[in-house]
Amino acid sequence: RVDELEHDQRVVSLQLRRICSIILRTLTRKGWAKNAVLLKSLLLLSDPALWASVPPNLTPTAVTVCHEVQHHLVTSSSLYPALRVALLDPEEAGASTLLWTLALRPLSAKAGGSAGETEIARAFAAEMVTIPSLLDKLPAVLHPSLTHQTIWPRILFSLGSAGAQSAGQELSGEAALAVLGNVVEMTQLGAMPGLQMLYLSALQRLLDRIPPNLFSLPAKKAIQRQAAALYSPGHVHWLLCGIGARDAAPRGGARCGELATLTWAHWAAAFADVRTARATDGRAKHTEAIGFFCGVYARLLRVWVGCNVQILNALSFDSPVHTFLWAWLRASASLQEYIDKGTGAEHIGDVVFLFCKSFLHRLMVTDDTEFYDQQIPLPLNQLVDASLLLRQYVNRRFWGAEAPARFVAFSGDDLRRMQREAAAQLMHQLYDRNARREFCPLDTWLQKGFKMDAFGMDSTEADSRTLVVLNEFPHVIPLTDRVRVFQKLIEEDRVSRAWPETRVTIRRTKIVQDGFAKLGGLRSELKGSTKIHFVNESGLDESGIDMGGLYKEFITAFIEKAFSPDFGLFKFSPERQLYPNPDSHMVSSHLDYFSFIGRVLG
């Protein structure tokens, strides 16, 4: 009644809210498709266009009442839980378009101010966005309504906001995975500029809720298909352009694929001012954005193990994330500040982890001509700085007294272990390149002042920091110190037990074959005494007792024949250097032979 609306907006609003609540309860109990008249009545009463048809002087009041009705249906009458049940019920399929229309309307409601809008968005995210493969169930004509620039950012904010206001923090692992697939797919439809931060924040919250290996289950194929956009070149490019990469492109706007062609000079110039151009919180420019980006992909690599190769391909080849991250780390001095003062610990672990993983993936297919002569992917002088900072970072984060980082889906120790392994693998790769052809001085690798703890054969990584370093980063300890440790462990091993004596008969005509057949199954027993009895070329036993000389003769002859190209396991290069024969499979049990030869050398 227009006259009532004019005189008492509060009473009209209350009456309409009661009427709509009664209709909603009736539809929930008796069915939506079977009661089309009631459903259409609810749609009419919550339609701002209908309320806007009153006289112009009352239009603002009427629209406000409509928004109050929509807000009430969501916050007090459980509209979204009821709609979720109906939309997942095959018997209600005939009413799906009307149901989705009813679900989307409150997202435009202005009742309750910004807090009311956020409350509605959180409720929609918790009930509707958790429907698996949402876009397949949402009528195509309504897709633009959900991904509209006034609606979708609000839903992303409700998922990614900090603290109790985040819908993403309240979801189970299964629900978070379903929401993540929908969020990625829907953002693809409305990938508007400036949305990257909200999107990355929402993804990080969701990934925090997903337990390891859930992503890779065969039953999650549909979600894997939705999330595949996360490793598509265009999507990664869009994200990078939103967190600072656009500054490196000529004229500030690279097309998809152009980022991969940019030189180091482009990246260095783009981030030249990040240390002086501080953000409002005092941190270097792009710190928060890059932290979110690395947090998302670091978590994705941990929870979606089955797609690690595809993810790393997108980060290392289609988009040069390793170059981008190193340029920012170097220009902002964030890594150096963490090493010196411990600042930035909340994000530096993820940033360095993603740098190590993506850079290592790129190095695995980088030949020496690219690495040394063309200086791809980084100039050699930058690799010297990277090697030094990486060693110092590892020393502080994994050998020092840094507190474990918090992570929901993994324990702190597991997180630190994965970060440590990534850093160790990259350090090994760079050290091996340097050993083959030096690009930085030896002192770069040595950790000055490193004090080894007392440990022995039975020590574990849990009680010996030195053992961790020797196993994963041996090159940071001087060779002379490592030799002393090695000799100490051998002596401990020698006196720790009575090793068995092994007696074998070897035919001189079949030294390699007999050695493999008689000794190939031995492991630690090879540390004991091995007595050799030879059979000569005529098949007769040779006289003599092995006091060590025959065993030495056997080892010498075995190695000479096993490495001979005539046996088939190895070949000579033009420079007369040995390398594994690509056709070694022609030798029966060739992999077992390689393993045994290694034990003999040891």
URGI-V776566 format. One record per run of one state. SS is the DSSP state (hx for helix, st for strand, lp for the rest). FROM is the first residue (numbers start at 1). LEN is the number of residues. If there is no record, write none. Layout:
# URGI-V776566
SS&FROM&LEN ; SS&FROM&LEN
This chain:
# URGI-V776566
lp&1&1 ; hx&2&6 ; lp&8&1 ; hx&9&22 ; lp&31&2 ; hx&33&13 ; lp&46&2 ; hx&48&4 ; lp&52&4 ; hx&56&20 ; lp&76&3 ; hx&79&9 ; lp&88&2 ; hx&90&19 ; lp&109&4 ; hx&113&15 ; lp&128&6 ; hx&134&4 ; lp&138&2 ; hx&140&7 ; lp&147&5 ; hx&152&9 ; lp&161&2 ; hx&163&3 ; lp&166&1 ; hx&167&4 ; lp&171&2 ; hx&173&17 ; lp&190&6 ; hx&196&14 ; lp&210&8 ; hx&218&14 ; lp&232&1 ; hx&233&10 ; lp&243&2 ; hx&245&4 ; lp&249&1 ; hx&250&3 ; lp&253&6 ; hx&259&3 ; lp&262&2 ; hx&264&7 ; lp&271&16 ; hx&287&17 ; lp&304&1 ; hx&305&14 ; lp&319&2 ; hx&321&12 ; lp&333&1 ; hx&334&8 ; lp&342&3 ; hx&345&19 ; lp&364&4 ; hx&368&6 ; lp&374&6 ; hx&380&20 ; lp&400&12 ; hx&412&25 ; lp&437&5 ; hx&442&3 ; lp&445&20 ; hx&465&8 ; lp&473&1 ; hx&474&3 ; lp&477&2 ; hx&479&18 ; lp&497&4 ; st&501&7 ; hx&508&12 ; lp&520&4 ; hx&524&4 ; lp&528&1 ; st&529&7 ; lp&536&5 ; st&541&1 ; lp&542&7 ; hx&549&14 ; lp&563&7 ; st&570&3 ; lp&573&5 ; st&578&3 ; lp&581&3 ; hx&584&3 ; lp&587&3 ; hx&590&12 ; lp&602&1
